[in-house]
Amino acid sequence: MILYYYMSKIEDLVALMQRKQKGIKFTDLCKLCDYYFGKPINNGTSHIIYKTPWPGDPRINIQKSGKEAKPYQVKQVLLAIKKLEVQNEKT
């Protein structure tokens, strides 16, 4: 039951970000990245970097802008999630 609730929250976050990229909480973007890409490989600076299973773009390098995520970084994360889902369908 808890896993189902968590999964529906993740799906809700993705749906929200697909509708609008502006006004997204930075903590929500981090939760999404943690779920899809694991813990960040660099978290000691103003940038938080996540490892992706492919070289190059889309990279996951996010930076807080107040309490909100930067809209272009939300778009990058959505592109990376889509690429990850396509790769997982092929395997």
Secondary structure, DSSP 8 states (H G I E B T S, - for coil): -HHHHHHHHHHHHHHHHHH--TT-BHHHHHHHHHHHH-S-SB-SSSEEEE--SSSSSS-EEEEEETTEE-HHHHHHHHHHHHHHHHHHHH-
